[in-house]
Amino acid sequence: MNNYVMIYRLSDGDTEQFKHDLEETFNENLQEESENIRYFGFTAREQPEVEDKVGNIIHRYGLSEDDYVALYYTRPEQPDQIMRHMIVGHDTYLSDHMEEEKAGKEEHTDRLSRLLNYDFIKARTRTGAKAGN
């Protein structure tokens, strides 16, 4: 299992339903919000599978020009290099949103690192929860 972090913005009031759909799909998750930037950390198997599942969810919604969904991950051979894949939207929408919300780059990177390194197995063991995906 690998950790992923998704940052998203849907402008047509679909954000809460989208969040709910993500929670149902990726039931082992950790969510944080900072400066109106939503971080959805979760565990899943492979990146293409994650992209397919998120793509299936996104197609349920009418997207606007400013909407975006960004997926962050690391590769096993380069665990300190955070990669980003824009599933929906252009990376300038994400950059503009972060600037609007005055989100600091260092805080953003620290939050991504923490979520990408979060030990879901240890958390599951502590809470006695059943395995998710």
C-alpha positions as CSV (number, residue, x, y, z in Angstrom):
1,M,0.0,0.0,0.0
2,N,1.1,3.5,-0.8
3,N,0.1,6.9,0.6
4,Y,-1.4,9.6,-1.5
5,V,-2.6,13.1,-0.8
6,M,-5.3,14.8,-2.8
7,I,-6.0,18.6,-2.9
8,Y,-9.1,19.7,-4.6
9,R,-11.5,22.5,-5.2
10,L,-14.9,22.2,-6.8
11,S,-16.7,25.5,-7.2
12,D,-20.3,24.5,-7.8
13,G,-21.0,23.6,-4.2
14,D,-20.1,19.9,-4.8
15,T,-17.1,20.0,-2.4
16,E,-18.9,18.2,0.5
17,Q,-20.4,15.5,-1.7
18,F,-17.1,15.0,-3.4
19,K,-15.4,14.7,0.0
20,H,-18.1,12.1,1.0
21,D,-17.5,10.1,-2.2
22,L,-13.7,10.1,-1.5
23,E,-14.3,8.9,2.1
24,E,-16.4,6.0,0.8
25,T,-13.9,5.1,-1.8
26,F,-10.8,5.5,0.3
27,N,-12.0,4.7,3.8
28,E,-8.6,4.8,5.4
29,N,-7.9,8.5,5.3
30,L,-6.7,11.5,7.2
31,Q,-8.0,14.9,6.3
32,E,-6.7,18.3,7.2
33,E,-7.5,21.9,6.1
34,S,-5.3,24.9,6.2
35,E,-6.0,28.3,4.8
36,N,-9.1,26.9,3.0
37,I,-6.9,24.3,1.3
38,R,-8.3,20.8,1.8
39,Y,-5.8,17.9,2.1
40,F,-7.2,14.4,1.8
41,G,-4.5,11.8,2.7
42,F,-5.2,8.2,2.1
43,T,-3.7,4.8,1.4
44,A,-4.2,2.7,-1.8
45,R,-2.4,0.3,-4.0
46,E,-1.2,1.7,-7.2
47,Q,-1.4,5.2,-8.7
48,P,-3.3,4.2,-11.9
49,E,-6.0,2.5,-9.8
50,V,-6.2,5.7,-7.7
51,E,-6.5,7.9,-10.8
52,D,-9.3,5.6,-12.2
53,K,-11.3,5.7,-9.0
54,V,-11.0,9.4,-8.7
55,G,-11.8,9.9,-12.4
56,N,-15.0,7.8,-11.9
57,I,-16.0,10.0,-9.0
58,I,-15.2,13.3,-10.8
59,H,-17.4,12.4,-13.8
60,R,-20.4,12.5,-11.6
61,Y,-20.0,16.3,-11.2
62,G,-20.3,19.3,-13.5
63,L,-16.9,20.8,-13.4
64,S,-16.2,24.5,-13.9
65,E,-13.1,26.0,-15.5
66,D,-11.5,26.8,-12.1
67,D,-11.9,23.4,-10.6
68,Y,-8.9,21.2,-9.9
69,V,-8.0,17.9,-8.3
70,A,-4.3,17.3,-7.7
71,L,-2.8,14.0,-6.6
72,Y,0.5,14.0,-4.7
73,Y,2.6,10.9,-4.2
74,T,6.2,9.7,-3.8
75,R,8.0,6.9,-5.6
76,P,9.8,4.2,-3.6
77,E,13.1,4.9,-5.2
78,Q,12.8,8.6,-4.4
79,P,10.8,8.9,-1.1
80,D,11.9,12.5,-0.5
81,Q,10.7,13.8,-3.9
82,I,7.0,14.7,-3.8
83,M,5.4,14.3,-7.2
84,R,2.1,15.9,-8.4
85,H,-0.3,14.8,-11.0
86,M,-3.2,17.1,-12.0
87,I,-6.2,14.8,-12.5
88,V,-8.5,17.7,-13.3
89,G,-7.6,21.3,-14.1
90,H,-4.4,23.1,-14.7
91,D,-1.6,23.6,-12.2
92,T,-2.0,27.3,-12.4
93,Y,-5.5,27.0,-10.8
94,L,-3.9,25.3,-7.8
95,S,-1.1,27.8,-7.6
96,D,-3.6,30.7,-7.9
97,H,-5.8,29.2,-5.2
98,M,-2.9,28.8,-2.8
99,E,-1.9,32.4,-3.4
100,E,-5.4,33.6,-2.8
101,E,-5.5,31.7,0.5
102,K,-2.0,32.9,1.4
103,A,-0.9,29.3,1.9
104,G,2.9,29.2,2.7
105,K,4.9,26.9,0.4
106,E,6.9,25.5,3.3
107,E,3.8,24.7,5.4
108,H,2.2,23.1,2.3
109,T,5.3,20.9,1.7
110,D,5.5,19.9,5.4
111,R,1.8,19.0,5.5
112,L,2.2,16.9,2.3
113,S,5.2,15.1,3.7
114,R,3.5,14.4,7.0
115,L,0.4,12.9,5.2
116,L,2.5,11.0,2.7
117,N,4.4,9.4,5.6
118,Y,1.5,8.8,7.9
119,D,1.4,5.2,9.1
120,F,-2.2,4.1,8.4
121,I,-1.4,0.5,9.6
122,K,-0.2,1.8,13.0
123,A,-3.3,4.1,13.3
124,R,-5.6,1.2,12.4
125,T,-3.9,-1.0,15.0
126,R,-4.3,1.7,17.6
127,T,-8.0,2.2,16.9
128,G,-8.8,-1.4,16.3
129,A,-10.4,-0.5,12.9
130,K,-10.7,-3.0,10.1
131,A,-8.5,-2.7,7.0
132,G,-9.9,-0.6,4.3
133,N,-9.1,-0.9,0.6
